[in-house]
Amino acid sequence: MTTPAWKNEYAVGIEDIDHQHQYFFLLIQRLQNLFAKGSEPRFISNLIDELVKYAVFHFKSEENIMEYRAYPHLMEHRIKHIRLIEELNIEKIRYDCGTTDSVALVAFLERWFTSHTTTEDAKFGNFVRELCQKG
């Protein structure tokens, strides 16, 4: 399993959101490294808990920025966040119960992160850039 690498395409152009995305991505890398080292399951489970809690924090922070900017698609975005947290919690339960493995879990997290940031979050970044251009 190769360690996932940050790509510039994950940046949305909003400093706070981009910093939070970078940290979330770092948590995914840390998780992959724990798996690679064969770390104790309790350390891995604790890091997965941290990932879930950080995702909840990040989504709330992102939604606050969207609300401040009067993003017209906030409610749809919020619903996607709720679904993502549900999926993440299900994956954590599957890992804790032994019905998924490290490769599948990291692949899920990478896919989840890259898909959401490069599509949904990118739309918000474009919206903010357009606002700034209009003055």
C-alpha positions in Angstrom: 0.0 0.0 0.0 1.5 3.3 -1.0 1.1 6.4 1.1 -1.4 8.8 -0.5 0.1 12.1 -1.6 -1.5 15.6 -1.5 -2.3 17.1 -4.9 -2.9 20.7 -5.7 -6.3 19.8 -7.2 -7.5 19.2 -3.6 -7.2 22.9 -2.9 -10.4 25.0 -3.3 -8.8 28.4 -2.9 -10.2 29.2 0.5 -7.4 29.3 3.1 -9.2 28.0 6.1 -10.8 25.1 4.1 -7.6 24.3 2.4 -5.7 24.1 5.7 -8.4 21.8 7.1 -8.3 19.6 4.0 -4.5 19.3 4.4 -4.8 18.2 8.0 -7.6 15.7 7.2 -5.4 14.3 4.4 -2.5 14.1 6.9 -4.8 12.0 9.2 -5.4 9.6 6.3 -1.6 9.4 5.8 -1.1 8.7 9.5 -3.7 5.9 9.4 -2.0 4.3 6.4 1.3 4.5 8.2 -0.1 2.8 11.3 -1.4 0.0 9.1 1.9 -0.3 7.4 3.7 -0.6 10.7 1.3 -3.2 12.0 0.3 -0.9 14.9 -2.0 -2.1 17.7 -5.7 -2.1 16.7 -6.6 0.3 19.6 -4.2 2.9 18.1 -5.8 2.5 14.7 -9.3 2.7 16.2 -8.4 5.8 18.1 -7.1 7.5 14.9 -10.3 6.5 13.1 -12.3 8.1 15.9 -10.1 11.2 15.5 -10.8 11.2 11.7 -14.6 11.0 12.3 -14.5 13.8 14.9 -12.3 16.0 12.7 -14.6 15.4 9.7 -17.6 16.6 11.8 -15.6 19.7 12.9 -14.4 20.4 9.4 -17.9 20.1 7.9 -19.4 22.5 10.5 -16.6 25.0 9.8 -17.0 24.7 6.1 -20.8 25.1 6.4 -20.3 28.2 8.5 -18.1 29.7 5.8 -20.7 28.8 3.2 -23.5 30.4 5.2 -21.4 33.6 5.7 -20.9 33.7 1.9 -24.6 33.0 1.2 -23.8 30.0 -0.8 -27.0 29.0 -2.6 -26.3 25.3 -2.4 -25.6 25.1 1.3 -28.5 22.8 2.1 -27.5 20.3 -0.5 -23.9 20.4 0.6 -24.9 19.9 4.2 -26.9 16.8 3.3 -23.9 15.4 1.5 -21.8 16.1 4.6 -24.4 14.2 6.7 -24.3 11.3 4.4 -20.5 11.3 4.3 -20.3 11.2 8.1 -22.8 8.3 8.1 -20.6 6.4 5.6 -17.5 7.1 7.6 -19.2 5.8 10.8 -20.3 2.6 9.0 -16.7 2.1 7.7 -15.4 2.5 11.3 -17.9 -0.1 12.5 -16.9 -2.4 9.7 -13.2 -2.0 10.6 -13.8 -2.5 14.3 -15.9 -5.7 13.6 -13.3 -7.1 11.2 -15.5 -7.0 8.1 -13.1 -4.6 6.2 -9.4 -4.4 6.1 -6.8 -1.7 6.1 -6.4 -1.5 2.3 -10.2 -1.1 1.8 -10.5 1.4 4.6 -7.7 3.7 3.3 -9.0 3.3 -0.2 -12.5 4.4 1.0 -11.0 7.4 2.8 -9.0 8.5 -0.2 -11.9 8.1 -2.6 -14.3 9.8 -0.2 -11.8 12.8 0.4 -10.8 13.2 -3.3 -14.3 12.9 -4.7 -15.9 15.4 -2.3 -13.1 18.0 -2.4 -12.6 18.0 -6.2 -16.4 18.1 -7.0 -18.6 19.6 -4.2 -16.0 21.7 -2.4 -14.6 22.9 -5.7 -18.0 24.3 -6.6 -18.0 26.4 -3.5 -14.4 27.6 -4.3 -15.6 28.7 -7.7 -18.6 30.4 -6.2 -16.3 32.4 -3.9 -13.9 33.3 -6.7 -16.8 34.6 -8.8 -18.0 36.7 -5.8 -14.6 38.2 -5.4 -14.3 39.1 -9.1 -17.7 40.9 -9.0 -16.3 42.9 -6.1 
